[in-house]
Amino acid sequence: MKLPHSIETRDLTRIFKSKNETVKALDKVSLSIEEREIFGLLGPNGAGKTTFIKILTTLLLPTNGEAYVGGFNVIKEPDRVRKIISLVSGGETPGYGILSVRENLWFFSQLYGLSSTAAREKIKRLMADLDFEEYANTRMAKLSTGYRQRLNLARGLLSGPNILFLDEPTLGLDVLTAKKLRSYIVDWAKKEAKGTVLLTTHYMAEADEMCDRVAIIDRGRILACDSPSTLKENLKQKQIMRVEIASVQADFGFIDKMADVIGYSQTRNIQTGTTTLKIMVDNETAFAKIMRQLEKLKILSVSKAEPTLEDVYISLVGRGFEEGEASTSA
Amino acid sequence: MREQLIRNLKVVYARLWVRVKGGNREPEWLIAELIIPMLTLSAYVYLYKMLNAPPEYGGFVIIGGTMVAFWSNVLWNMSAQFYWEKETGSLEVYLVAPISRMAILLGMALGGIVNTTLRAVAILVAGALIFQVPFALQEPLTALLMFFLTIIALYALGMLFASLFMLYGREAWHTASLLQEPVYLFSGLYFPVNQLPFVVQLVASLIPLTFGLDGIRRVIILGEGIADIWLNVAVLVVFILILLPLAKFALNYMENLGKKEGRLTLRWQ
């Protein structure tokens, strides 16, 4: 049955069982993603993002529920799904180190049956667009991480997919390369007639910058789903303060126990010996109480912060990504 | 259907190309795959000479050494390849592509055959020249038939093992290690297998290499013809008819099991 959505899941559930434990990586996830949409799945490590993408790309079977990609059932029609998708995973370098960049790309083009002429043209264009033409004859093994990821993205786009799955595409990349790739992906989705992108990331700024809509996932459950601006807009009534403290060892557990505190996150910087707290409260009175407790420590700065997607996550879960990363990865 | 077939044929060629190109790009292979095997062969040839064995034994060793290259290639560059493909993320790319997994394996196998045949011919020529091995080849076509049947049966076995590597990784690695030396012994790579006790010969008959090697030796060294080795041909055909569909079944089964258990693309197993 053809469905109007580019991607649709209904009560998608995946349970991993091992000798010692059972982990519910996805818990009744229902999402609809439209054609030409860049959709972000945002959550900490172990939240279920990769599990979700693996099911949609036919690499994993769900325990329960249904999933459709391009209108095709991923369980019953995997071959039809595979014709219209591509998957690019960050931090991975599929290909052969002994072959050059151009040779690797030619090889991958053959997996989709491209003619040699079409493949050559596409490879040339993609290498030019992604600024790594000068490495065309360099062996893949000699490429830096950033250029390998450009190669990986070019590989993903070679087949001209309708739906592009990006699993942490900028993982481990320097700021400039990450920015370049993000901007290219956004342009690609705008130019392609049916270019849908499903992006998983744990970088808030990435999701904010790239995505038309974002779903926040934690421990296999979708907690919120909307455009980044709407998600942030919903926090306008809350007070968000950023406090920088000259300590990396202080315990801030007391904040959890205080009334009217929605949540907080802490980022410890060992190099500077500082901890940055982001605290979200319902009213300023609550914040004053927290400050009284923090006065025992050396406070370097206090400022009011505009809501970000991280704050959306904090408001939903009560903690930041760093504190909330699950011990299991899926 | 036609589009699917063309795409899969392109995949076969592309994977073959990668293997041949990659395998011959660096000259180090000459040391690992030509000079070192020649040293092993030399040890056996001189041992037989010292024992005043008939000169045909030298030929047996050279042919055995030639075929060792194929067995090693099947075990480590064919079966275990999926393990490495998984570690680098290439397996994930294959599995997401609209292609037959058998096409990938077939490309790997053909590439392996091309590369290893180059090495095998080099070993054969070098061995024959250095050790002055007597050949009594009467029917070259029969020799070629035996060679290709042996190779197809061996690589079909490799495809079967590849399905294990797709899912079990290191555990399958141990299995491959376990198979290496016993197969050297049971298939009679360096001596005629009829010297082994009968029970061991029975076990050896489960290995396609045993029949292939025996047939090739009899045709090339002893000058026998198709009428003498028809049983070897028949057994190899049976091996092929069983192993190829079994490999396809095992590949599908392991892929589905991997998808169910979530281990298909799991690293560092």
Contacts between the chains, C-beta under 8 A, distances in Angstrom:
chain1	res1	chain2	res2	distance
A	14	B	262	7.7
A	16	B	262	5.5
A	51	B	262	7.8
A	54	B	262	7.9
A	54	B	265	7.2
A	57	B	96	5.2
A	58	B	95	7.4
A	58	B	96	6.8
A	58	B	259	7.9
A	59	B	92	6.6
A	59	B	95	5.9
A	59	B	96	6.7
A	59	B	259	6.8
A	59	B	264	5.8
A	59	B	265	5.7
A	60	B	259	5.5
A	60	B	262	5.7
A	60	B	264	7.0
A	61	B	256	7.9
A	61	B	259	4.5
A	61	B	260	5.4
A	79	B	98	5.7
A	82	B	96	6.0
A	82	B	97	6.2
A	82	B	98	4.0
A	83	B	98	4.6
A	85	B	96	6.8
A	86	B	96	7.2
A	87	B	92	6.9
A	87	B	93	7.4
A	87	B	96	4.9
A	89	B	89	6.2
A	89	B	92	6.9
A	92	B	88	7.2
A	92	B	89	3.5
A	92	B	92	7.5
A	93	B	88	6.1
A	93	B	89	6.4
A	94	B	88	5.9
A	94	B	89	4.1
A	94	B	90	4.2
A	94	B	92	6.9
A	94	B	93	4.5
A	95	B	88	7.2
A	95	B	90	6.4
A	96	B	18	5.9
A	96	B	22	5.6
A	96	B	90	7.8
A	98	B	22	4.5
A	98	B	25	5.5
A	98	B	26	7.1
A	99	B	18	6.6
A	99	B	21	6.6
A	99	B	22	6.0
A	103	B	18	7.8
A	103	B	21	7.0
A	106	B	14	7.6
A	107	B	14	5.1
A	107	B	15	7.7
A	107	B	17	7.4
A	107	B	18	5.4
A	108	B	93	6.8
A	110	B	10	4.6
A	110	B	11	5.8
A	110	B	13	7.2
A	110	B	14	3.6
A	111	B	7	8.0
A	111	B	11	5.9
A	111	B	14	7.4
A	111	B	93	7.2
A	111	B	94	7.0
A	111	B	97	4.0
A	111	B	99	5.6
A	112	B	7	7.2
A	112	B	97	6.6
A	112	B	98	7.3
A	113	B	3	7.0
A	113	B	6	6.2
A	113	B	7	3.5
A	113	B	10	5.5
A	155	B	93	7.3
A	159	B	97	7.9
A	330	B	262	7.6
